[in-house]
Amino acid sequence: MNKWSVWLTIGVLACLFVSCEQYAIFGAIAQEVKPKPALIKGSPSKIVKDSTGHLYVANGELWKFSGGSWVKTSAPDNTRDVAAVGNDVYVVTVGDSPSLSKIGGGNISVPGTVQGIYGANNRLFIAVGNGDSYSAYSYDGSSLSSNSVALGLLKGAAYYSGPHYYLATSDGLFHSTNGSSFTSIANGNFLGVIAHGNTVIAVTASAVYEVTGNTAIAKVSSDSLTGALAVFGDTLYLGRTRGYREVYTASSWELKTPSIASYTSTIAQVCVTAMYAVSNDLIFASVLSSNPKRSGLMSLRGGSWNMEE
C-alpha cells in the first residue's frame, strides 16, 4: 500500500470517528429536556392521597390533583404540610407559630410546636417538638394521645393490616399493633416509611429495610437517600439528593438507575424530597434545587420528566 492509500485510509477512519462522535453528541442533545415553568413552585410538601383518590400537595397553598391536572383548593394561608386520613385532609399552616387544622373542620389543639403530620390507616400522627426534644401524638378524629416511647423527630408513618403501625423517627423505627403503644424495632435515623403490600419499606440515608411484623431486615444499600418513597406494583422508588433509584422488589431487590431518556437532564439534577406513583407512567415528585427555576413539583408524563405545568 503506497503512502497516499495509507493517508486516504486514515482520513476515512477519522471521518467515520468524527461522524460517530457527532451522532453521539446529537443523541445526547436530543435526550436533554429544558424544564418548563412549574405550576407548583418553591418547596412543595409530600404528596398524599385521600380515600376518594385525590392527591394533595402544599407549597404555601394547597393543591388538589383532579381530572388530570392540579388546581388550588381552599385552605388556610401559608399551608406548608398536608396529610390524609380516609377522606379527611389535614394541614399545617405556618404563621407566628405552626397550627394544625382539618379542612372543613377547624383547628386541632396540640401541646407543643407542630413539626409535621402523617396519615396511616385511620390515624393522624403528629410530630411535635422544639429542636431540643420531640414527641409524637396520634389523633383518631376525636381525641389526641401521646406516643411517649417514640422519641426523636417523627419523619413518617405507615400501616398494613394485622394491624401493624410503624413510625419512622430520627431515633429509630417503631412498631405498634394498636396505633398508640409503640416499641422500637430498629435503631438509626429513619427518614421515611411506606406500606408495600403486606410489608412496609423503611429507609435510612444509606439502607432500605423490609419490615414485617416487628422485624426489620436491611435488603439493599444505596447512598444519599432523602426518605422520599413511592411504590407502584413491584417497583419501589427511592428519592435521593440527586434524582432517584428504582428497586424491583420481585427480582431479588435489584437496584437500578432509571432508563428514561430525560432522566439525567431533569430530575437527576435536583434533590427529591417526596414522590407519589400513580402508575409507572405517571409519577409526581417534589424537588429542591439551588436554581429556583428547577425547584417545585415535577412529573413523569408521556415517558419524560419535566416540571409540572
CORUR-V114696 format. One record per pair of residues at least 12 apart in sequence whose C-alpha atoms are under 7 Angstrom apart, sorted by sequence separation. I is the first residue (numbers start at 0). J is the second residue. D is the distance in Angstrom with one decimal. If there is no record, write none. Layout:
I;J;D + I;J;D
This chain:
44;56;5.7 + 53;65;6.2 + 61;73;7.0 + 78;90;6.4 + 79;91;5.8 + 89;101;4.3 + 113;125;6.9 + 114;126;5.1 + 124;136;5.6 + 125;137;6.1 + 134;146;6.9 + 135;147;6.7 + 155;167;5.0 + 163;175;5.9 + 164;176;6.1 + 171;183;6.7 + 172;184;5.8 + 190;202;5.9 + 198;210;5.7 + 199;211;6.6 + 207;219;5.4 + 226;238;6.5 + 234;246;5.8 + 235;247;6.4 + 244;256;5.1 + 245;257;6.5 + 273;285;5.0 + 284;296;5.7 + 285;297;6.3 + 43;56;6.4 + 44;57;5.2 + 61;74;6.0 + 78;91;5.8 + 79;92;5.6 + 88;101;5.9 + 89;102;6.0 + 113;126;5.8 + 114;127;5.5 + 124;137;4.4 + 134;147;6.1 + 153;166;6.9 + 154;167;5.4 + 163;176;4.9 + 172;185;5.1 + 189;202;5.7 + 190;203;5.4 + 198;211;5.2 + 206;219;6.0 + 207;220;6.2 + 224;237;6.8 + 225;238;5.7 + 234;247;4.9 + 244;257;6.4 + 271;284;6.5 + 272;285;5.5 + 283;296;7.0 + 284;297;5.2 + 43;57;5.5 + 44;58;6.2 + 60;74;6.9 + 78;92;4.2 + 79;93;6.7 + 88;102;5.7 + 113;127;4.6 + 114;128;6.7 + 123;137;5.5 + 124;138;6.4 + 135;149;6.4 + 153;167;6.0 + 154;168;5.2 + 162;176;5.3 + 164;178;5.8 + 171;185;5.5 + 172;186;6.5 + 189;203;4.5 + 190;204;7.0 + 206;220;4.4 + 224;238;5.9 + 225;239;5.1 + 233;247;5.8 + 234;248;6.3 + 271;285;6.0 + 272;286;5.6 + 283;297;5.8 + 284;298;6.2 + 43;58;4.4 + 77;92;5.2 + 78;93;6.6 + 97;112;6.4 + 98;113;6.7 + 112;127;5.3 + 113;128;6.7 + 122;137;6.3 + 123;138;5.0 + 134;149;6.6 + 153;168;4.3 + 162;177;7.0 + 171;186;4.3 + 188;203;5.9 + 205;220;5.7 + 206;221;5.7 + 224;239;4.3 + 225;240;6.3 + 233;248;5.6 + 271;286;4.5 + 283;298;4.4 + 42;58;5.9 + 60;76;6.6 + 76;92;6.9 + 77;93;5.5 + 97;113;5.9 + 111;127;5.7 + 112;128;5.4 + 122;138;5.6 + 123;139;6.5 + 134;150;5.7 + 152;168;5.2 + 153;169;6.8 + 170;186;6.5 + 171;187;4.7 + 205;221;5.0 + 223;239;5.3 + 224;240;6.5 + 233;249;5.8 + 270;286;5.4 + 271;287;6.6 + 282;298;5.5 + 283;299;6.5 + 41;58;6.5 + 59;76;6.7 + 60;77;6.2 + 61;78;6.4 + 75;92;6.8 + 111;128;6.2 + 112;129;6.3 + 122;139;4.9 + 133;150;6.2 + 134;151;6.6 + 151;168;5.5 + 152;169;5.2 + 170;187;5.7 + 171;188;5.7 + 172;189;6.4 + 205;222;4.7 + 223;240;5.6 + 269;286;6.2 + 270;287;5.1 + 281;298;7.0 + 282;299;5.1 + 59;77;4.2 + 60;78;5.3 + 121;139;6.5 + 133;151;5.3 + 134;152;6.9 + 135;153;6.5 + 151;169;5.0 + 169;187;6.8 + 170;188;5.4 + 171;189;5.8 + 204;222;6.4 + 205;223;6.3 + 269;287;5.9 + 270;288;6.3 + 281;299;5.3 + 39;58;7.0 + 59;78;4.5 + 133;152;5.5 + 151;170;4.9 + 169;188;4.2 + 204;223;5.5 + 205;224;6.2 + 269;288;5.2 + 280;299;6.4 + 281;300;5.3 + 58;78;6.7 + 59;79;5.1 + 150;170;6.3 + 168;188;6.4 + 169;189;5.6 + 204;224;4.5 + 280;300;6.0 + 57;78;6.1 + 58;79;5.5 + 168;189;5.4 + 203;224;6.9 + 204;225;6.2 + 280;301;6.8 + 57;79;5.4 + 167;189;5.2 + 168;190;6.8 + 280;302;6.4 + 57;80;5.8 + 167;190;6.4 + 57;81;6.4 + 149;173;6.7 + 167;191;5.8 + 202;226;6.2 + 242;266;5.2 + 56;81;6.6 + 167;192;6.1 + 242;267;3.8 + 126;152;6.5 + 241;267;5.1 + 242;268;6.4 + 126;153;5.1 + 241;268;5.7 + 242;269;6.0 + 74;102;6.7 + 241;269;5.0 + 242;270;6.2 + 184;213;6.1 + 240;269;6.7 + 241;270;4.9 + 242;271;6.0 + 184;214;6.6 + 185;215;6.7 + 240;270;4.1 + 241;271;6.8 + 184;215;6.9 + 239;270;6.1 + 240;271;6.1 + 149;181;6.4 + 239;271;5.7 + 146;179;5.9 + 148;181;6.3 + 219;252;6.8 + 238;271;5.1 + 49;83;5.3 + 82;116;6.0 + 84;118;5.3 + 146;180;6.4 + 148;182;6.9 + 218;252;7.0 + 238;272;6.6 + 44;79;6.5 + 47;82;6.1 + 48;83;6.3 + 49;84;6.6 + 50;85;4.8 + 51;86;6.6 + 80;115;6.7 + 81;116;6.8 + 82;117;5.3 + 83;118;5.4 + 84;119;6.7 + 146;181;6.8 + 157;192;6.1 + 159;194;6.4 + 190;225;6.6 + 191;226;4.3 + 193;228;6.8 + 195;230;6.9 + 238;273;7.0 + 44;80;5.6 + 47;83;6.3 + 49;85;5.6 + 50;86;5.1 + 82;118;5.5 + 84;120;6.5 + 85;121;6.6 + 154;190;5.8 + 155;191;5.1 + 156;192;6.1 + 157;193;5.3 + 158;194;6.0 + 190;226;4.4 + 191;227;6.5 + 49;86;5.2 + 84;121;5.7 + 119;156;5.9 + 154;191;5.9 + 155;192;5.5 + 157;194;5.6 + 84;122;6.4 + 117;155;6.1 + 118;156;6.6 + 119;157;5.1 + 120;158;6.0 + 159;197;6.1 + 266;304;6.7 + 84;123;6.5 + 117;156;5.8 + 119;158;5.5 + 159;198;6.9 + 174;213;6.2 + 265;304;6.4 + 265;305;6.4 + 137;179;7.0 + 261;303;5.7 + 262;304;6.5 + 259;302;6.9 + 261;304;6.0 + 227;271;6.7 + 259;303;6.8 + 227;272;5.3 + 228;273;6.6 + 229;274;5.5 + 231;276;6.0 + 227;273;4.4 + 228;274;5.8 + 229;275;5.1 + 230;276;6.1 + 225;272;6.2 + 227;274;5.8 + 229;276;5.7 + 231;278;6.1 + 231;279;6.7 + 163;212;6.7 + 46;273;6.6 + 45;273;4.9 + 46;274;6.5 + 32;261;6.0 + 46;275;6.1 + 30;260;5.4 + 31;261;5.8 + 30;261;5.5 + 34;265;6.9 + 32;264;6.1 + 31;264;5.3 + 32;265;6.6 + 45;285;6.9 + 44;285;6.8 + 43;285;5.5 + 42;286;6.9 + 42;287;6.3 + 42;294;6.6 + 43;295;5.9 + 41;294;5.7 + 42;295;5.6 + 43;296;6.5 + 40;294;6.4 + 41;295;5.0 + 40;295;4.1 + 36;292;6.9 + 39;295;5.6 + 40;296;6.6 + 39;296;5.6 + 37;295;6.0 + 37;296;6.4 + 37;306;5.0 + 38;307;6.1 + 35;305;6.6 + 36;306;6.3 + 37;307;5.1 + 38;308;4.8 + 34;305;5.4 + 35;306;5.4 + 37;308;5.1 + 34;306;5.6 + 36;308;6.3 + 35;308;6.9
